């Protein structure tokens, strides 16, 4: 092979092994949850005139509205839904103090995941045939390469780029689930797969509020929250 053929074969190989490394490398472990600070060793707040005149401003150390509840937002990471998930998490943290919001990837179905791992092998096979088909076909028992091989070989770079882009598009489709599922204490609250749309911030806040109210959640002052 000349230098051009080596370059055309080496670049897809480099991208191929990079894709394989990305596919089979396990995701990094989630960051450890912060340990809540205990307030038992803090000195009691001093009683001032402002405290006596405005008792409603005193802060309760018991907890927040969402204390003891967990919201799971499972979204399609390959669909670039992380920004929406982070926005919803910040809104829920503000609206329901003390609630635990967990973000996680919603993987596609098993057949789609398996097909996504097979696509790179088809990519590298197509590139190898375009670059060195005159050596590969005789090894496969085909003495004369077919006519379509010469058509593809007439524009090597364009053919290789087309195969690679189509393969990457297929991989992206197979790795996406299109999901944005919201659970409160393992009970489904909203499903993009069922509704075909994203939840609005006010809509999701109301859904969580109704679920908390229906389960009799009380706030830090011992009152039923609604």
Secondary structure, 3 states (H helix, E strand, C coil): CCHHHHHHHHHHHHHHHHHHHHHHCCCCCCCCCCCCCCCCCCCCCCCCHHHHHCHHHCCCCCCCCCCCCEEEEEECHHHCCHHHHHHHHHHHHHHCCCCEEEEEECCCCHHHHHHHHHHHHHHHHHHHHHHHHHHHHHHCCCCCCCHHHHHHHCCHHHHHHHHHHHHHHHHHHHHCCCCEEEEECCEEEEEHHHHCCCCCHHHHHHHHHHHHHHCCCECCCCCECC
